[in-house]
């Protein structure tokens, strides 16, 4: 099937990259747009784009922002505006996604020092996520006031599966054995593939 639009030109990619850089705050935060909200998933996705486009310093600043704003339990607030939490609910796919971003950065430009720097943050996030795995193998969608919402989403759980793969690769690269993560990933894969009825 023919594409309706040609791929972005190099000039368009450059313009997009520079727009992302302009949105980034001195703290490293990347909101949706100037004055808009920030959520962890899109923030990390933007950092991945900066990595691909050779803006490593900006991407690293975005990951360090995640370290500085991580909640004690390993998660992140779903929404911030102007640096302040405006929605404190924690989504599990947001928490897990830090592993995807960190592994993506390492794959693009291998850097064991960066992996070691980010490891405590990644470990806390993944431990939170696997702690709310349900008996079915699915992952609770979110935590509100520290308590998990028991209804899982197929989209969130699928994203978490990919993040668990990345987290396990980070652990292996750094010499950390995390069998509970492997088991959580296997259980999650089975439910996503074979038991779609358990999802909201």
C-alpha positions, 0 to 999 in steps of 0.5 A: 500500500503506498504511503500517503506521505513521504518520510520526514526530511532531514531538515524536518527531523532537525526542526523537530529535534530542536523543538524538543530541545526548546521545550526542555526545562533546565531541570531536564523535564520535557513537557508536552509543550510550553506550559503543558503537562509532563507525564513520565511515559511521554517524557521518556519517549522524547528523551529517546528521540533526543538520543536518536538525533544525537542530543545525548546531553539533553537525553541524559538530563531527561533521565536524571530528572526522572531520578530526582523526581522518583517517589520513594516507592519507585513510581512517579506521579502521572502528571506534573505542571510547572514542576509541581505534581498535579496528579499523584496517581502512579501508572505502572507502565510509566514506572516500568518505562524508565528501563526501556529508555535507559536500555535504548540509550545504552544500545544507541551509545554503550555506556556502562557508567550511565547504566550503573548511575541509573540502576538504583532508579530502574531497580526501584521502579521495576520492583514496584511494578512486579510487586503489583502483579495480579494472580492472573499474571497481569499488572495492575494499571495504577496505584492511587494513594499507594493502593493498586487499582486491580483492573489491568489494561492490555496496553499498559501490560504490553508496554510493561512486558517490553520494559521488563525485557529491557530491565532484565537486559540491564540487570544482566549487563551489570551482573545482577541476577533478578529471577523474580523479574524473569518470572514476572515477565513470563507470567505477563507474556502468558496472560497477554497472549492467552487470556485477553479476557482478564483485561479491562 
